[in-house]
Amino acid sequence: MTSFLRKRIVSSAIPLVFVVLGVFCLARLTGNPVDLYLPLSATAQQRAEFSAAHGFDDSIPAQLWDYLANAAQLDFGTSLRTGESAGSMVLKAFPVTLQLAGMTMLLAILGALLVGSLAAYRPNSVIDRIAGLLSMTAASIPDFWFAIVGVLVFGVGLGWLPTSGTLGGPEIWVLPIATLLIRPFGVLVQVVRGSMVGALSAPYVKVARSKGADPKRVVFGHALRNSITPVLTVAGDLTVGMVNGAVVVETIFGWPGIGKLMIDSILQRDFAVLQAAVLLTAVTIFALNILVDVCHALIDPRVRQAVPA
């Protein structure tokens, strides 16, 4: 297991380096922050002083070297907008996104396990057909479309739910979670059903049924336990894709999370905050992928045995 974990960490470090380099270079393509933060009447000397104060007068390689050297000491610079530490701003926003994404994925997995198992237990039944229709529809709906419709119908039209902000009771979670939940739930239902259909036709399940085992125990105790590996794989991939959904949800619903912070930083050319936000997001994604792989290795010993020492 140690060798397996070490190899996964090393293999994740390489793309992380490319993410850091990529976001640093792409951020510079948005333009010079001097044009945004100084008035049109600013003199050449004022522009030069602003650039020198923030290191924008250095060459791109020099700026990159300074950024990497400071980042190695966990110093990600200062926000041009607020003057706060970029790292502290990101750490304030990150728990909001983590909480939203965590609750969404937990509900998606639990709901998909239940619906997918019921559909697989009675294939081609009414339940199976309804589950298939709902899952296909859910997996096909774009996040932004569902968010806008939810705001117009349940927020503006009916007035049942708040449309923005994080202040209030449990109702503030309904629309953001529903928006993020719909696609992962639809995809996972299909994955669970497909895995369960194969597991329920396995010899050990047929033997358990022939011995008169309780149907619930057969489905949830035998078949589901052996179908969880592909569900974990897809759930890990969906969690990565949830970053895109978080940007949409937090922007539309005004949630002060990491996605909205990225959008604001891009629009305001706040390089330090943008780079810190992307770096933390990338590290989190790679950590989640490693965690999923470790879970696979614990569930299926063949995974870790395939990794050379």
C-alpha positions in Angstrom: 0.0 0.0 0.0 2.9 2.4 0.8 4.4 1.8 -2.7 1.0 2.3 -4.3 0.4 5.6 -2.4 3.8 6.9 -3.2 3.4 6.3 -6.9 0.0 8.0 -7.0 1.4 11.1 -5.2 4.4 11.3 -7.6 2.1 10.9 -10.6 -0.2 13.7 -9.4 2.6 16.1 -8.7 3.6 16.3 -12.4 0.3 17.6 -13.7 0.1 19.9 -10.7 3.2 21.7 -11.9 1.7 22.2 -15.3 -1.5 23.6 -13.7 0.6 26.2 -11.8 2.5 27.2 -14.9 -0.6 27.3 -17.0 -2.7 29.5 -14.7 0.2 31.9 -14.2 0.7 32.4 -17.9 -3.0 32.5 -18.9 -3.7 35.1 -16.1 -1.3 37.4 -17.8 -3.3 37.2 -21.0 -6.2 39.1 -19.4 -4.2 42.3 -19.6 -2.2 44.6 -17.4 -3.8 45.4 -14.1 -2.4 48.9 -14.3 -5.1 49.7 -16.9 -7.8 48.6 -14.5 -6.7 50.0 -11.2 -5.4 53.4 -12.2 -7.5 56.1 -13.8 -7.1 57.2 -17.4 -5.6 60.4 -16.2 -2.7 58.6 -14.4 0.7 59.8 -15.5 3.4 57.6 -16.8 5.3 57.9 -13.6 2.3 56.7 -11.6 1.8 53.8 -13.8 5.5 52.9 -13.5 5.3 53.1 -9.7 2.2 50.9 -9.6 3.9 48.3 -11.8 7.1 48.4 -9.8 5.2 48.1 -6.5 3.5 44.9 -7.6 6.3 43.4 -9.7 4.6 43.9 -13.1 7.6 45.7 -14.5 9.6 42.5 -14.3 9.8 40.0 -17.1 7.4 37.1 -17.1 10.1 34.5 -16.2 11.2 36.8 -13.3 7.6 37.1 -12.1 7.2 33.3 -12.3 10.4 32.7 -10.3 9.3 35.2 -7.6 5.8 33.5 -7.5 7.2 30.0 -7.1 9.8 31.1 -4.5 7.1 32.8 -2.4 4.6 30.0 -2.9 7.1 27.5 -1.6 6.9 29.5 1.6 3.1 29.5 1.5 3.1 33.2 0.6 0.7 33.7 -2.4 0.9 37.5 -2.5 -1.6 40.2 -1.8 -4.9 41.0 -3.4 -4.9 44.1 -5.6 -8.6 44.6 -4.8 -8.7 44.4 -1.1 -5.0 44.4 0.1 -5.7 41.2 2.0 -3.5 38.1 1.8 -4.5 36.0 -1.2 -4.1 32.9 0.8 -6.4 34.1 3.6 -9.1 35.1 1.0 -9.0 31.7 -0.6 -9.1 29.9 2.8 -12.2 31.9 3.7 -14.0 31.0 0.5 -12.9 27.4 0.3 -15.0 25.9 3.1 -18.2 27.3 1.5 -17.5 25.4 -1.7 -16.3 22.3 0.2 -19.5 22.2 2.2 -21.7 22.7 -0.8 -19.9 20.1 -2.9 -19.6 17.6 -0.1 -23.3 17.7 0.8 -24.2 17.5 -2.9 -22.1 14.5 -3.7 -23.2 12.7 -0.5 -26.9 13.1 -1.5 -26.1 12.1 -5.1 -24.4 8.9 -4.0 -27.0 7.9 -1.5 -29.9 8.6 -3.8 -28.2 6.9 -6.7 -27.4 3.8 -4.7 -31.1 3.5 -3.6 -32.7 4.2 -7.0 -30.1 2.3 -9.0 -30.4 -0.8 -6.8 -34.2 -0.8 -7.0 -34.1 -0.4 -10.8 -31.5 -3.2 -11.2 -33.5 -5.6 -8.9 -36.5 -5.5 -11.2 -35.1 -4.8 -14.7 -37.5 -3.7 -17.4 -40.1 -3.0 -14.7 -42.0 0.3 -14.3 -39.5 1.4 -11.6 -36.6 0.6 -13.9 -38.1 2.5 -16.8 -38.9 5.6 -14.7 -35.5 5.5 -13.1 -33.9 5.3 -16.6 -35.9 8.2 -17.9 -35.2 10.4 -14.9 -31.5 9.6 -14.9 -31.1 10.3 -18.6 -33.0 13.6 -18.2 -31.0 14.6 -15.2 -27.7 13.8 -16.8 -28.5 15.9 -19.8 -29.7 19.1 -18.1 -27.0 21.9 -18.1 -26.2 23.3 -14.6 -26.7 27.0 -15.7 -30.1 26.3 -17.3 -31.4 24.5 -14.2 -30.1 27.3 -12.0 -31.8 30.0 -14.0 -35.1 28.2 -14.2 -35.0 27.4 -10.5 -34.4 31.1 -9.7 -37.2 32.2 -12.0 -39.8 29.6 -10.9 -39.2 29.0 -7.2 -37.5 32.3 -6.3 -39.1 35.0 -8.4 -42.3 33.4 -9.5 -43.5 31.4 -6.4 -41.3 33.1 -3.8 -40.7 29.9 -2.0 -36.9 29.9 -1.9 -34.2 32.6 -1.6 -32.3 33.3 -4.8 -29.0 34.5 -3.5 -26.8 34.7 -0.4 -25.9 32.4 2.4 -27.9 34.0 5.3 -31.0 32.3 6.4 -32.3 28.8 7.3 -32.0 25.5 5.5 -33.9 26.8 2.5 -30.9 28.7 1.3 -29.3 25.3 0.4 -32.1 24.0 -1.7 -31.5 25.6 -5.1 -27.7 25.5 -5.0 -27.6 21.8 -4.0 -30.4 20.9 -6.5 -28.5 22.6 -9.3 -25.2 20.8 -8.5 -27.0 17.5 -7.6 -29.0 16.9 -10.7 -26.2 15.8 -13.2 -24.2 13.6 -10.7 -27.3 11.9 -9.6 -28.4 11.1 -13.1 -25.0 9.7 -14.1 -24.6 7.7 -10.9 -28.0 6.1 -11.2 -27.0 4.7 -14.5 -23.7 3.5 -13.2 -25.2 1.8 -10.1 -27.9 0.1 -12.2 -25.4 -1.2 -14.7 -23.1 -2.6 -12.0 -25.9 -4.1 -10.0 -27.4 -5.9 -13.0 -24.1 -7.6 -13.5 -23.6 -8.4 -9.8 -27.2 -9.8 -9.4 -26.5 -12.3 -12.1 -23.3 -13.5 -10.5 -23.1 -17.1 -9.2 -22.8 -16.2 -5.5 -25.9 -14.1 -5.7 -27.9 -16.9 -7.4 -26.7 -19.3 -4.7 -27.8 -16.9 -1.9 -31.2 -16.6 -3.6 -31.6 -20.3 -4.0 -31.0 -20.7 -0.2 -33.9 -18.4 0.5 -31.8 -15.4 1.6 -33.7 -12.2 2.4 -34.0 -10.1 -0.9 -32.8 -7.0 0.9 -29.7 -8.8 2.2 -29.0 -10.1 -1.3 -29.3 -6.7 -2.9 -27.7 -4.4 -0.3 -25.5 -6.9 1.5 -24.0 -9.0 -1.4 -24.5 -7.3 -4.8 -24.2 -3.7 -3.8 -21.0 -4.2 -1.8 -19.4 -5.8 -4.9 -20.6 -3.0 -7.2 -19.3 -0.1 -5.3 -15.9 0.2 -7.1 -17.1 1.6 -10.4 -19.4 3.9 -8.4 -16.4 5.3 -6.5 -14.5 5.8 -9.8 -17.3 7.8 -11.5 -18.1 9.7 -8.3 -14.4 10.8 -8.1 -14.6 12.1 -11.7 -17.9 13.8 -11.1 -16.4 15.6 -8.1 -13.7 17.0 -10.3 -16.3 18.2 -12.8 -18.2 19.8 -9.9 -15.6 22.6 -9.8 -17.2 23.9 -13.1 -20.6 23.6 -11.6 -19.5 25.4 -8.4 -18.4 28.4 -10.5 -21.9 28.6 -12.2 -23.8 28.0 -9.0 -21.9 30.4 -6.8 -22.0 33.1 -9.5 -25.8 32.8 -10.0 -26.7 32.4 -6.4 -24.2 34.8 -5.0 -22.4 32.3 -2.8 -19.0 33.5 -1.5 -17.2 30.3 -2.5 -14.0 29.5 -4.4 -15.8 29.5 -7.8 -17.2 33.1 -7.4 -13.8 34.2 -6.1 -12.2 32.9 -9.3 -14.6 34.7 -11.5 -14.2 38.0 -9.6 -10.4 37.6 -9.7 -10.4 37.1 -13.4 -12.7 40.1 -14.0 -10.6 42.3 -11.7 -7.2 40.9 -12.9 -6.4 40.0 -9.4 -3.6 37.6 -10.3 -2.5 36.6 -6.8 -6.0 35.6 -5.7 -6.7 33.7 -8.9 -3.4 31.8 -8.8 -4.0 30.8 -5.1 -7.6 29.8 -5.8 -6.7 27.6 -8.7 -3.7 26.0 -6.9 -5.8 25.1 -3.9 -8.6 23.7 -6.1 -6.0 21.6 -8.1 -4.5 20.2 -4.9 -7.9 19.3 -3.6 -8.8 17.6 -6.9 -5.6 15.6 -6.9 -6.1 14.7 -3.3 -9.6 13.4 -4.0 -8.3 11.3 -6.9 -5.7 9.8 -4.7 -8.3 9.1 -2.0 -10.5 7.3 -4.5 -7.6 5.2 -5.7 -6.7 4.3 -2.1 -10.3 3.2 -1.5 -10.2 1.1 -4.7 -7.0 -0.5 -3.4 -8.5 -1.3 0.0 -11.7 -2.7 -1.6 -9.9 -4.7 -4.3 -6.4 -6.0 -3.4 -5.7 -6.6 -7.1 -5.4 -2.8 -7.6 -2.5 -2.4 -5.2 -0.9 -5.7 -6.2 -0.7 -4.5 -9.8 1.6 -1.6 -8.7 5.3 -2.6 -8.8 7.3 -2.1 -5.5 
